[in-house]
Amino acid sequence: MSTNSNSSTATNRISSFAFMIMLAVMALSIIAFGLAAWAYLEGNELYAIFLATTGAIALILSSYMLLQSRRTAVTMKMAPSKVTTTVECRKCGMKNIRDFQRGDFVYKELEACQKCPDDKMIITAIYKEVKEKEKTYNF
């Protein structure tokens, strides 16, 4: 399973919805600059200053958001966790611990027991081994 390459490229990108919103805000800020120039030429200086300030703030904020979202995209590399299967004999109680194999499920009958060959072994537990730093303690 090579989901690491797919998940890392997905986390490097920002969502297309957020990207489209940032582009729309940038386009509106450019329109505000154009309207500010038109208002200044018409002689309405207060309106021109308001539109130019609004356009500048919108352009700066959308550019900042776009750059930050590109820069802080974190690639999450998940190490595959070790999954263990416990196999047990029903008759003599002999336990065997092995790595998980595809197709394993609890109470699946497997090969015959090594001590008592007339009885089959079954899977009694499947679990993920937790590393020491992953454990959380509640006080």
Secondary structure by P-SEA (a helix, b strand, c coil): ccaaaaaaaaaacccaaaaaaaaaaaaaaaaaaaaaaaaaaacaaaaaaaaaaaaaaaaaaaaaaaaaaaaabbbbbbcccbbbbbbbbcccbbbbbbccccccccccccccccccccbbbbbcbbbbbbccccccccc
